[in-house]
Amino acid sequence: MALPRVMASGFAPGKCILFGEHAVVYGHPAVAVAIESGVRVSVEQSNEWTLEGVAFEPSRHPHISHILDTVFEYDGSPLKMEVESSLFSAAGLGSSAALSNAIGAALQDHINPGQKLDPVALARMGHSAEAMAQKGRASPTDTATSALGGCIVVSGNQVEGTRHVFDAKLETPEGLRKWSINAVDLPDSLDDACLVIGFTGEMSSTGKMVAGVAKLLEEQPEMEGEMDAIGRITRAGLTAMSAGNLEAVGMAMDACHERLRMLGVSSPSLETLIEAARPHSFGAKLTGSGGGGCMIALTRDPRRVAEAIEVAGGSPLISRLGAPGVRLLED
Ligand code: MEV
């Protein structure tokens, strides 16, 4: 029997962390922006469960199965699921958060067609999926930025000059963590600048990188000093962003990268791309969990930086800062 062809589609953007990755897992602030590239998911009733045209194996797709089973407790007809991503995956651009948000949006529209999306609810469900995939150590940064869009500050405490949106908490192996999720309006002067993202070609596991930092802090507690320094740099970077001072934002990005290097999360390929981008940029750093993945550069000359990254062996992607968040797509 033929089934009705009712397709629901959602899109969620990826993100770049400008300041504060890793330290945010421990309650320090982080600043992230949504980017123009992202993940599109469509779901359609079918006779069998498929993902991208092949049989869906839940154990191979923990984010999707968590959203389906634990969040939605979905027990409806099988679904044909299609995923299209314009993000480099496992590369620090929040592709798994974007996937969770996009599938959450598409599923909600499939189950309750026409109901308005609630980005905060999507951010929360995405965070629970990230936490499950990262062995209980995940900040809500990626999922909140992808859900809400724009520029998001995530911190253990509310940060001055930001607009509070919601709070999140998580029981981690190191104890209960709480975050305040806040939005920031970017000044028009930042419209002159772009982010150029450079993918090293090396995939990296956020879970492993976060676990590596946890081990380092356990073995060398003095490394907490690097976390505190990242927190201070993040606050200075946010002040510079709010003032539209691109030079100061770039300096803070460079300084943040140095601290991340001290935590051991950079890699030779990241260093090569950062070095290639810096002469034409306000600042450059790794973004996300590091250990491969992507770097970002802030610049008014995105083509030149993209060329420099390409010549150095990376794959560039240009985005403005602060794209819109998760949304439904009309087909
Ligand atoms: C991942 O994009 C950023 C990290 O800070 C991990 C997290 O916030 O969950 C490394």
Boltz pocket constraint, residues with backbone or C-beta under 6 A from the ligand:
constraints:
  - pocket:
      binder: B
      contacts: [[A, 17], [A, 20], [A, 21], [A, 22], [A, 23], [A, 24], [A, 25], [A, 92], [A, 94], [A, 137], [A, 138], [A, 139], [A, 140], [A, 141], [A, 142], [A, 206], [A, 210], [A, 288], [A, 289]]
      max_distance: 6.0
